[in-house]
Amino acid sequence: MTKLMLRFHRTAMTVGFVIVGALPVEGQLSRHERHHIRQYCALGPFFLPVYFGLAIPYGYRRHPLEVRARQRGG
């Protein structure tokens, strides 16, 4: 999993309440991923459909959930 993540230039991702990291998840990256956990708590089973639904028009960089997590990450 970690090699695949690095291949796609991803160092961490959140799956439900679990943060999977290709590298140590600390500092700004930890805050970013913990915000995704809070988003998951707020959206519950709708998190994945909302996330992927927004990815279509916004892509990754402008994705509203990612933008908010980056802002919270510092």
C-alpha positions in Angstrom: 0.0 0.0 0.0 2.8 2.5 0.9 4.6 2.0 -2.4 1.3 2.5 -4.3 0.7 5.7 -2.3 4.1 7.1 -3.0 3.8 6.2 -6.7 0.7 8.5 -6.8 2.5 11.2 -4.7 0.3 10.6 -1.6 2.0 10.4 1.8 -1.2 9.6 3.8 -4.9 9.0 3.5 -7.7 8.6 5.9 -10.1 5.6 5.7 -12.9 6.1 8.3 -11.1 6.5 11.6 -7.8 5.1 10.4 -4.9 7.2 9.0 -2.7 5.2 6.6 0.7 6.7 6.0 3.5 5.9 3.6 5.7 8.1 5.8 5.4 9.1 9.5 2.2 11.1 10.0 3.0 14.0 12.2 2.7 17.7 12.5 0.8 19.5 9.7 0.0 16.2 7.9 -1.4 14.7 11.1 -3.7 17.8 11.6 -4.8 17.6 8.0 -5.7 13.9 8.2 -7.4 14.3 11.6 -9.6 16.9 10.0 -10.7 14.3 7.4 -11.7 12.1 10.4 -13.8 15.0 11.7 -15.4 15.3 8.2 -16.1 11.6 8.2 -17.8 11.9 11.6 -20.0 14.7 10.4 -20.9 13.0 7.1 -21.0 9.4 8.3 -21.9 7.0 5.4 -22.2 9.9 3.0 -18.5 10.8 3.3 -17.3 8.7 0.4 -20.1 9.6 -2.0 -19.7 13.3 -1.2 -16.0 13.1 -1.5 -16.0 11.4 -4.9 -18.9 13.4 -6.1 -17.0 16.7 -5.4 -13.9 15.3 -6.9 -15.5 15.2 -10.4 -16.1 19.0 -10.8 -13.3 20.2 -8.5 -10.4 17.7 -8.8 -8.0 17.3 -5.9 -6.4 20.7 -5.4 -9.7 22.6 -5.4 -11.8 19.9 -3.7 -13.7 21.6 -0.9 -13.0 18.9 1.7 -9.3 19.0 0.9 -9.1 22.8 0.9 -10.7 22.8 4.4 -8.4 20.1 5.6 -5.4 22.0 4.3 -6.6 25.2 6.1 -7.0 23.2 9.3 -3.6 21.5 8.8 -1.9 24.9 9.1 
